[in-house]
Amino acid sequence: MPRIAPLDLSHADAQTAAALSAVKGKLGMLPNLFTTLAQAPAALQGYLGLSDTLGQGRLSARQRELVALAVAQANGCAYCLSAHSLLGKGAGLNGEELLAARAGRTASAGELPVAELAARLLAQRGRLSDAELVAAREAGLDDGLILEVVAQVALNVLTNFTNNLAHTDIDFPPVPAAL
């Protein structure tokens, strides 16, 4: 049972109702995460704005899902593990790749620097050594991509913490939290 209830749509202001309607139109459903975030319209708008902006960045949908899965695993967010396992499949990740992403790894050499950087950023709270930063650059990530990974980690920490605090009801096919 949720500790923070999703917003009853009949109580949503016009801007929040429009934002939630847009989410439903885009996803074909209105996930509980969004109606929970809607309890604080500024939080919902902040999430949507950053998510939309990052979706137009240089990281591919697959790479964004690699980050989301690694962050959700590290933060023990069952909701996000379930949601991003489904979204990851939609972005082209297979079952083996989904599990690898949750561990901060990937089978694709081109995506490995993103997955490893996301896992390190989270584990070390952003405090990478000079050598780790150089290694990310040598692996092909320029400063712009490095900062996009930081932003993607932050976006996913927001949803993980929200769901972990709220005990958001999972409305995606559930996946086991253990690897």
Secondary structure, DSSP 8 states (H G I E B T S, - for coil): --SS----GGG--HHHHHHHHHHHHHHSS--HHHHHHTTSHHHHHHHHHHHHHHHTSSS-HHHHHHHHHHHHHHHT-HHHHHHHHHHHHHTT--HHHHHHHHTT--S-TTTHHHHHHHHHHHHTTT---HHHHHHHHHTT--HHHHHHHHHHHHHHHHHHHHHHHHT----S----S--
